[in-house]
Every structure is written in structure tokens, then in C-alpha cells.
Amino acid sequence: MAPMAAVPVLVALHGEAYESANRFALVALLLVIGGGGLARIAAPQKIQINEALVVTALAFLIAAASMVWPLMADGLAPLDALFEATSGVTTTGLSVLPTVEGHSSTFLFARAWLQWYGGLAITVLALAFILAPSVATRRLAGIETDAAELVTGTRWRARQVLAVYVALTLAGVALLWLAGAAPFDALIHILAAVSTGGFSGYDRLSSLGPWPTLAVLALIMLFGATSFSLQYRAWSMGSRLLYADLEVRALWLGCLITFAALVACFAFAGPVRLADAAFLAISAQTTTGFANTPVSELPAAAQLVLIVSMGIGGDMGSTAGGIKILRWLVLIRLLRLLFARTAVPRHAVIEPYVAGRRLNDVELEAAIGIVTAYALAALLSWLPFLLYGVDPLAALFEVVSALSTCGLSAGVASPELHPLLKIVLCADMLMGRVEVMAFLILVYPRTWWGRTTEET
């Protein structure tokens, strides 16, 4: 986490924002000292799955908490700084600021950098470059295999992902600059687009530049929501791999269906805005959160369409949020299986397959469990907003956006939002990034503190 805090120091010094530079530098130093001390503690040879989930959740929680004090240098209240930091490291993009155009370049860069770094380093690079071969490594990765083989393979895959991530970032910055955006604007918006984060340097995205800038952002958002490992293989073995992948085709189909539904909603409410519908469809489906028109000004039906799109999300192995397309494909296949069994003899054996691979019971249970937990979290998070008198549709939109780490806002997230509701959204963003089960285990220590199981 130390580079996460150290890089903004350079931007702060360049902009002569010495107060911000001092705060980021001190936090980076404390992370180096604290992390170096903790790294000397030997990892246990036995680590449970629930402990591994807690480690993951704590990584994001500590990362967000460590950025609160540096962000307060730009005049934010502590809770608002926590909200922005949490939204950053979880690559969500929700903001409670009334405007961002009056803030310093250091602050704008730091938010975008938190999203870029949070989208990759905390989840991937930790396994690739920090963990040593051990039983603990296998548990943290959720894989049961030979330890040395796991670490070597994981580090190799992470280097592939890093190569794609950096290449997309550099290409995106160059393309956005050529499309008409200023160099600094190109940098911060591509950092947010590659990580499907959505933090912008403008209150209205139209201020970024002419229409080609939005086209570039849309393209980078689509790549950011596509599996990075798959993209690396496509670079090496040909782009046909992308077309042949079921998840990628489902992602594009989801964008197309969302676009068509938005066009229909716009047609009922007034003039059809094809460009706005296309950009919003890609932004919602990839859970990036860039908006070229305020969501609060959209028809209620269009907001409902976006809620569904955000909840579905992007591909596994990408920085996109939501429930993930693969899980929906599993559930659709399971539903088709239930229908098929009503038309065949009882003794007939029908097995579920997705993309030519047979699904086992554990995978089916996991998909059903994640979707159920997501729905329950959304309902429970929605309730406090209703109790405080927030418009029901706008409140549901905000909750789903936070849980999907999307960042599109119906106008509920604001400085005037009740502190309790800000905390609820922070919890939703963390749940959306680390997934609901890991967060619930973290806040229920009885499941992991001082408890062990016998492992074979």
C-alpha cells in the first residue's frame, strides 16, 4: 500500500501543494514501517478460508482508512474523506462532494490513482510479489495445489495482467489526448476508466472534450470490464479468443440490450438520445460510473434499466463490479436445467454445462449464495434510506450502484446526506469489492477470531 500513498506526493510537489505532499508522504512512511514490521511475523502453516477472506477485506479497509487524513488536506470533513477514499480503493466512483471542479489537481489525481491502484495492486500484486510459497498462500488464493506451483503460476499470471493493465492505461491516455482532452484530464480519466472506477475531474463529463473523447472512454471501459488474462492470451494467440469467449459475448450483448432498453425509455419520455443511451449503457454494464447526463434527470424506467445492468456487472478477472456475468450464466443454465427436467423421464441424467465445462455442486451453490447475499444486502441497505425519507427509486439506485461498485448516482450521495446513510454506502462499497460473504465474516469475529478447524 505504500506506493498507493507515495505516488500522489510527486503530483502534490509539482503543484506546490505542500500540505498534501507532507500528509501523503507521512502515511507512505508509516505504511512502510508498519508493513515492514508485520512482514517479519512468520505466516502460519494453516490458514482457514474464513481467515483468508478476512485478510482480503482488511486490506481494502486499511487502504481506505489510511487515505482519510491526506484527502482531508483539501478541506473535506473526516467522514466525507472516508467516503471518497472508500469509493476510490473499491473502484466505485460515488462521491458526496457538491462539486469537484474547485479541488486541487493533487486531490483529483489522488482519487483517480486510488481507483487505478485499488483495481489491480491490492488484489493481484499482493499474491504475485509478496506471498511466499506456503499452505497459507494456497488458502489466500482459494486453490488447493502444490504451493510452489501456485506461487509461480500466480506471479506469472499477475505479470500478464499487469502488462495488459499498464498497456491499456498508456494507450488510453494517448488516445484520449489525441481525441482532444488535456494531458492531465486524459491521465486521470483513463486511470478511472481502466479500473472501471468512474471518478471524473468535471461535474459534467461533456466538459472533458468533444465527442471522440467519450468514444475513447467507452472503448477503455469495455476493455476494463473484460478479463485481463483473456486479453493477454488474445494478444498472444489472436483476437479470435475474445470473440469466442462466452463472457465477453455476454458483456457486449448486455451493453446492447441495455442500450435498446434505454432508447425505448427515452422514446416514451421525449426525444431519443442515442449517444447518451449508448454511453450510459456501457458505463452501467461495465460498472464504471461515468455519466454524460445526470441520472436524476432520466425517466424512472431508464433508472430501473440501469439498476439491472449495474447489478449484472462485468466479466470475472476484470476490475468490473456487480454480481458478474459468469454467475448469471450459471444461474440461467440452472434454470434451463430445471425446465428441461420437467420434460424428461425421472431416471434421465441431465448435467449443467457452461461454455463446454460441467458445473459441479460447489459452483452452483456459490453462484446461488452470492446472488442471494447480494439481494439481501441490497434490501437491508435500502431500508435505512426509506426510514430517512429518501425517494425509494433513487435510494435503491444508490444502494445498487454502491454494491456493484459502479458509481452512477441518482443524486442521493451528497454533503447533506445523513452520516448514517454515508456509512451504509461505505459498507456497501466494501461489500461490493470484497464480496458480501467476506465482509460479513469480517464484521462477525466469532467466525474467525480464535477459532480453528482441523485440516487434513
DAFEN-V336666 format. One record per residue. N is the residue number from 1. SS is DSSP state (2 for helix, 1 for strand, 0 for the rest). Layout:
# DAFEN-V336666
n: {N:N}
ss: {SS:SS}
This chain:
# DAFEN-V336666
n: {1:2:3:4:5:6:7:8:9:10:11:12:13:14:15:16:17:18:19:20:21:22:23:24:25:26:27:28:29:30:31:32:33:34:35:36:37:38:39:40:41:42:43:44:45:46:47:48:49:50:51:52:53:54:55:56:57:58:59:60:61:62:63:64:65:66:67:68:69:70:71:72:73:74:75:76:77:78:79:80:81:82:83:84:85:86:87:88:89:90:91:92:93:94:95:96:97:98:99:100:101:102:103:104:105:106:107:108:109:110:111:112:113:114:115:116:117:118:119:120:121:122:123:124:125:126:127:128:129:130:131:132:133:134:135:136:137:138:139:140:141:142:143:144:145:146:147:148:149:150:151:152:153:154:155:156:157:158:159:160:161:162:163:164:165:166:167:168:169:170:171:172:173:174:175:176:177:178:179:180:181:182:183:184:185:186:187:188:189:190:191:192:193:194:195:196:197:198:199:200:201:202:203:204:205:206:207:208:209:210:211:212:213:214:215:216:217:218:219:220:221:222:223:224:225:226:227:228:229:230:231:232:233:234:235:236:237:238:239:240:241:242:243:244:245:246:247:248:249:250:251:252:253:254:255:256:257:258:259:260:261:262:263:264:265:266:267:268:269:270:271:272:273:274:275:276:277:278:279:280:281:282:283:284:285:286:287:288:289:290:291:292:293:294:295:296:297:298:299:300:301:302:303:304:305:306:307:308:309:310:311:312:313:314:315:316:317:318:319:320:321:322:323:324:325:326:327:328:329:330:331:332:333:334:335:336:337:338:339:340:341:342:343:344:345:346:347:348:349:350:351:352:353:354:355:356:357:358:359:360:361:362:363:364:365:366:367:368:369:370:371:372:373:374:375:376:377:378:379:380:381:382:383:384:385:386:387:388:389:390:391:392:393:394:395:396:397:398:399:400:401:402:403:404:405:406:407:408:409:410:411:412:413:414:415:416:417:418:419:420:421:422:423:424:425:426:427:428:429:430:431:432:433:434:435:436:437:438:439:440:441:442:443:444:445:446:447:448:449:450:451:452:453:454:455:456}
ss: {0:2:2:2:2:2:2:2:2:2:2:2:2:2:0:0:0:2:2:2:2:2:2:2:2:2:2:2:2:2:2:2:2:2:2:2:2:2:2:0:0:0:0:0:0:0:0:0:2:2:2:2:2:2:2:2:2:2:2:2:2:2:2:2:2:2:0:2:2:2:2:2:0:0:0:0:0:2:2:2:2:2:2:2:2:2:2:2:2:0:0:0:0:0:0:0:0:0:0:0:0:0:0:0:2:2:2:2:2:2:2:2:2:2:2:2:2:2:2:2:2:2:2:2:2:2:2:2:2:2:0:0:0:0:2:2:2:2:2:2:2:0:0:0:0:0:2:2:2:2:2:2:2:2:2:2:2:2:2:2:2:2:2:2:2:2:2:2:2:2:2:2:2:2:2:2:2:2:0:0:0:0:2:2:2:2:2:2:2:2:2:2:2:2:0:0:0:0:0:0:0:0:0:0:2:2:2:2:0:0:2:2:2:2:2:2:2:2:2:2:2:2:2:2:0:0:0:2:2:2:2:2:2:2:2:2:2:0:0:2:2:2:2:2:0:2:2:2:2:2:2:2:2:2:2:2:2:2:2:2:2:2:2:2:2:2:2:2:2:0:0:0:0:2:2:2:2:2:2:2:2:2:2:2:2:0:0:0:0:0:0:0:0:0:2:2:2:0:0:2:2:2:2:2:2:2:2:2:2:2:2:2:0:0:0:0:0:0:0:0:0:0:0:0:2:2:2:2:2:2:2:2:2:2:2:2:2:2:2:2:2:0:0:0:0:0:0:0:0:0:0:0:1:1:0:0:1:1:0:0:2:2:2:2:2:2:2:2:2:2:2:2:2:2:2:2:2:2:2:2:2:2:2:2:2:2:2:0:0:0:0:2:2:2:2:2:2:2:2:2:2:2:2:0:0:0:0:0:0:0:0:0:0:0:0:0:0:0:2:2:2:2:2:2:2:2:2:2:2:2:2:2:2:2:0:2:2:2:2:2:2:2:0:0:2:2:2:0:0:0:0:0:0:0:0:0}
